[in-house]
């Protein structure tokens, strides 16, 4: 009786603590971006006071994070006989809203159907276009969780980090297989009355997974870098102070002030193949923000042309392109081209602002060697060569096709074509099906010798499509098609 009274007093105290107003920290953690799904065991195997304690623990764990899209999104899925999604990832956009929702959660009771809940979790976390880290935090007593191995493995294969907290009588072997390594920071087995002692360690483990790269390099050349960050200010709420320098010149930093609505900046006049450190400090009189930093190394100095490519190839033309375009550093470009191996070499001279040209008057089906040279302002010259082939000349097409109705379902086919290099003709048409009238017509075809000029087709399907194509040793030329009308229609088509 005494133990029962003590438990009632403890449960009353926990309910009072969970319903009291929680004071948020002066500065929420503006460090992270990701999705966290709480998988909370709400079945009958969990005592009510234990359920309240787990819920309070989760509330305290999430309290410091900035909540909402672009920060940390939180969803809560309860495990019972049937899974119950208490709220989804896009429901709460601030801590106050999340805290109120957490305090209003009620236990489901029923069976521990973890498998059904994991199927919902898999869909919720993987069927989203949000390219952010995803965390499944499983809060359970570990009693008969079911066969969760397959679904947990699929979650991890989809990039979801699985962490677990279990009371001391949990099934440790199942939990070991479920969580994402390392076990020492992603799996906790703790007495429910001492669960608060793991809050800081578990929060730090989650932060390591969802810590956002707030300042990153999105484009890099030998003399420039474009930095991008997730904006935390607005035009009227503050400004950014940017500073950067090479690692060898830390005493001579370049400093710039950027508007509060900025989200990117380009750094120019950098030295090639040099390591730099850039820092970005959001300044606002409304709250404090972390200083962001990034290290990067510019690309080695590249002399044009560094790459030459070929496109728009035809029987008598080739387009040649090259890069990088360096009009300030290059005086002119020279393109030399000739048939391989011993064709006459022709030359084209181009201005430094051009990075492509169309070479015309070429021979069909011929391999050419193309060399692009750049004369730089410092007197250096750099060249690069490629081989390119022109296409074979277009094959002659059929010049005429005529169909004449002869009898019921029978037509005379006549045509004209070029004779040079001709190997024969390919004829195809739609034949009436031999089965029921509802069946689709079948396609028939025949190869005819090069001296053929006509043939007669029988058993044609109504409005049959008849096609004739010339065949050459190098391929098939363009053919002609006509729709055949039967003799019964007293019409000719061609």
Secondary structure, 3 states (H helix, E strand, C coil): CHHHHHHHHHHHHHHHHHHCCCCCCCCCECCECEEEEEEEECCCCCCHHHHHHHHHHHHHHHCCECECCCCEEEEEEEECCCCEEEECCCCCCCHHHHHHHHHCCCCCCCCCCHHHHHHHHHHHHHCCCCCCEEEEEEEECCCCCCCCHHHHHHHHHCCEEEEEEECCCCCHHHHHHHCCCCHHHHEEECCHHHHHHHHHHHHHHHHHHHECCCEEEEEECCCCEEEEECCCCCCCCCEEEEEEEECCCCCCCEEEEEECCCCEEEECCCCCCCEEEEEEEEECCCCCCCEEEEEEECCCCCCCCCEEEEECCCCCEEEEEEECCCCCCEEEEEEEEEECCCCCCEEEEEECCCCEEEEECCCCCCEEEEEEEEEECCCCEEEEEEEEECCCCCCCCEEEEEEEEEECCEEEEEEEECCCCEEEEEEEEEECCCCCCCCCCEEEEEEECCCCCEEEEECECCCEEEEEEEEECCEECCCEEEEECCHHHCCCEC
